[in-house]
Amino acid sequence: MALDLSALLPPAKPAPPRLLVEARLKPVQGTRFQPTGFPDLGAAVFDEGQRLLVESAQSMANRLEATLWDDAERELIEPARGLSYVRVEKKDGQYLTNSLTEAHRLNSPYILESKQKDFFEALKKETAPLSEGPIDRRALARLVFRYDANSLLHGVFLAKSDLAGGRLRIERALSAFIEAEGVRVAASGGVKNDAVNPSGEAKKGFGNVPFQRDEYTADRITAFFNLDLVQIRGYGLGAEAEALLTGLALYKVAAFLDGRLRLRSACDLELDGSPRVTRPEGFELPSVTALREALPGWVARCKPLFADKAGITRVVFAE
């Protein structure tokens, strides 16, 4: 039986502008956890110290993308195979990286800065009609979907001046973050011991070195997910592509929450109860199993829109 997403997709009336999901999380053991940190800032505490950013939107984008990639096989997970993406290989054919795991997706230097320019020249030719005047968003969306459908969910900025003047940008349609409220600092520390020379020069790695460490406890930890359905419809890619992008986003959310939520060495979380859809009212997040079973059909119906029947565009990185 096909998974029913009719409440999210046209011709649903009124078609909802967004899907919002919230999920309560808790530490797997104990009560302490380590939040994300930023250079020269440390933990992002706000609201007079009562709230805390546990995981940023940019980090969550990487984690959601990772739900589609099988590190051991160096390939898409089996249900998603056939989805468009760019695979980067060395001259000898060995795998190097890909557009899903690269920080800037299609704008990765391993994709656009190779001395072997076949793919770059193809992009340059296809983006040439977008060089003058306002950017045709639908034409750009078709181009991105052709090579890397994932970028239409997580955003891309083709910043090279040779590609339509470096103006080709698509913002995130799927965004997420994790926050904690009612937070309190759990201060601790330790010492790096040197049994051979306790008074050795610390700058060179010798000696006993004490350190301070802050972890946190919280009354509540919540993961938030926001899927912009208006943006997906605005791509103008047609019903099959809209269903794929919507279903793919739902799969990423469900797979992330169902997976190993060890965000850092001292931040190991798990789902606390069931995820809750706050908009649109009445819709429930499908199970990861149901979404995994539906993925191959969604991908197969979009094959005519991809650059290759297998979905893979191969780029050789040559320095």
N, C-alpha and C positions, 0 to 999 in steps of 0.2 A: 504494500500500500504506500502511495506517495505521501511524503510529509506535507502537511497542509500549512502553507505560509500565507494563505489568502488574506488573513487579517492584516498583513504588512504590505502586500503588493497590490497594485492596480489590478482589477477595477474596484478594490475595496473602497467603500464610501462611508465616511470620509477617509481618504488614505492618510494614515498617521505620519506626522513629520519626522518622528524619531522613535527609536526603541531605547528605553532606559532600563538597565538591570542593576540591582544591588545584591551583594552577597556578603554575609557576615563571615568573618574568619577568626581563628583563634590559634595561639601557639600549640604545637603538637605536644610539647612538654612544658610544664611550668607556666609562668606568666610573662617572662621577659622576652623581648625581641629587639633586633637591631634594625633601625630604619635606614633608608637610603641617606647618603651624605653627599655634600657638595664642596668643592674646593673653596677655602676661605670662608665657609659658612657652617659646615658641619650638618647636623640634622636640621630639617626645615620645620621648626616649631612656630606656631602662629596662634592667633586668638588668645593672647595673653598667656601663652604657654599651655593652653588646654587642648590644643589640637596639633597633629603631627602628620607630615607627609611620609608615608611608609614606602611608597613606590611611585615614581614619577610617570607622567604620560609617555615620555620618550622611552623609558625602560620597559614599560608595559607593552608598547608597540613591538619591541624586540621579542618579548616573551610570548605575545600572541602569534607573531610570525613563526616562532619556533615550534608551535603546535603542528605545523604542516611539514616539518622537515625531519627526516630520519637520519641522524648523525652517523649511525653505524653503516647504513647503506649508501650514504651520501646521495640521497634521492628524496623526492617527495614521499610522504607516507602513501601507502598503497591506494587508499580510497581517493586521493587527490591527484594521482598520476594522470597526465594528460593536460593538466592546468598549465597555462603559459607561464614560463619563467626563463631567465637567462642563466645559462650554466657556463662558468668560466673554467677553462682548462689550460694546462701548460702546453708547450709545443709538442711534447711527447704524448699528449692525450690524457695525462693524469689530471684528476679533479683538483681545482684550486679553491673556488668559492662560487657563490651564486647570488642572484638578485634578491632572494628572500632573506638571507642572513647578512648581507652587506648593509652597513649602517645607512647608506643613502640610496639603497635599492638601485634603480636604473642609473642613477648618477654616480655610482661607484667608480673610482679611478681604475679599478681592475677591468671595468667594462668599457669606459670611455677613453682611457689614457693609454691603451695598448698601442704599440707601434704597428701592430697588424690592424688596419683601419676598416676592415670590411663592414663590421656592424655599425661603427660610427658613421661611415659614409652613407650607409643605408638610412640611418636616423636623420642625418643631415638632409638627404634628399626628401624624405617623407615629411620633415618639419618645415621645409622651405615655404610651402604655402601659408604657414603661420607667421612668417617673418614680418609682415606689415599689417598695421591696423590692430584692432582688438583681437585677442586670442579667441579662436573658435574652440570653446570648451568641449564641445561634442566631438570635434575632429581630434582634439588632443586625447580625449578619453578613449576613442577608438584605437588610436595609436598605442597608448599605454596598455590597454586591455590585450591588444594583439601580442605584445611581448612579455608583459608581466602583470597579470590581473591583480595580483596581491597589492601592487602599488596604488590601485584605485581605492583600496581600503585604508592603507596606512600612509599615503601621501608620497609625493616625489617632487623634486625641484631640479629640473635639467638646467643647471646654471651655466653651462658652457656657452660662450658668446656665438659660437658657430651654429648653435641649435636655436634658431629663431631669436637671436640676440640675448639668449640666457633668460628668457621671460616665461618659460614653460613650467608652470607650477600647479600642483593639485594638492589641496590640503587633506588632512586625515578625514575620512568618513567614519572610521571606527576609532574611538579614543577611550582610554581607561586610566584609572589611577587608584591607589589605595590610600586611605586616610585612617587615622586613629583619633579617638576623642577621649577626654578624661584621662590625659596622659600624665605620667609621673616619671621622673628620672630615676633609674636604678644605677647609681654610680658604683663603679668597681675599678679594678686595676690588677696589676701583676708586675712581675719582674722577669726579664730575660736574663737567665743566670749564665755565668761563665765560671765554671768550677776550676778552670786552669789559671785564669788571670782576672779575678773579679774587678780589679782597678784598671784594666786595659782601656785603650782609647776607643770610646764608643763610636766615633765617626767612622772607624775602620771595622766595626762589627764586634769589637772585643768588649770585655767588662760586663758587670752587672748593670742592666738598664731598666729602671722602673718605668711604668707607663700607667696612664689613667684611661679609663674606658667608661663611656656612658651607654647603657642600654635603657629600654623604656618598658613600662607596663601601661596598660590602657583599659578603660572600661569597655571600649568597643573598637573593633577593627573592621572596616568595611571596604570592599572592592566595588568600584563604580564603573559601569560600562555604558557608552553612549554611541549608538549607531544612527548616523544622519541619513534617514531614508529619502529625504528630499534631494540630497546631493546625489545619491545613487540613481534616483529617477532622472535627475537632471543630466546625467551622462548621455541619455538618449540611445542606449545600446540595445534596447528591445527587451521583451519580457523574459527571454531565456537568460540573458546576461544579468538582468536585475535579480532573478531568482538565484542564480549562482552566487553573486556578490553578497546577497542577503543571507543565504544559507551558509556561505563560507564564513561570514562574520559570526553567525550564531554558533557554528562549529568551534571557532577559535575561542569564544567565550566559554562554552561548555567544556571544551577540552582543557583549557587552562584551569578551570575550577575543579575538574575531575582529576587533574594530574598532580605532579610532585611540586608543591608550593614552597620549595626551599629556596627563598629569594637570595639569601646570603648564609654564611656559615652559622650565624647566630640569629637567623630569621627563618624558622621552619614553621610554616602555618598549615592549617587545614580548614576545610569548609565547616562552618558551624550552622547546621540547618540547611534549608533549600534556598537556592537563588530566588530572588523576587523581582518580577517585572513590574515596574511602577508606571510605565507607559509603553504601549497603549493598554488601557484597562481591559482585563479579561484574558490577555495573551499570556501563555506560559512558555518558559524556555524549554524547548525540546531536549530530550536526553542526548548525551554525547553518542550513545549507541545508535539512536534513530538518525542523527545527523550524519554520522559516519556512513551509515547504509545509504543515505540519500546522495552523498557527495558524488559518486561515480556517474550517476544519471545527470546531475546538474552540469558536471564537467563535459560529459559526452555531447550534450545538446549545444554546447558553445564551441565545439571544435572548429566549425567553419570560420569563426572570428579570430582564431589564433594563427600565429605565423607559421606554425608547423603542426602536422597531424599529431605528433607525439607531444606537442606543447613546448618543446625545448628549443631554444635558440642558443647555439653554441658559439662562444667567443673564445679565441685564443689570446691569452695575455703574453705579449712579447715585450720585454724591456729594451 
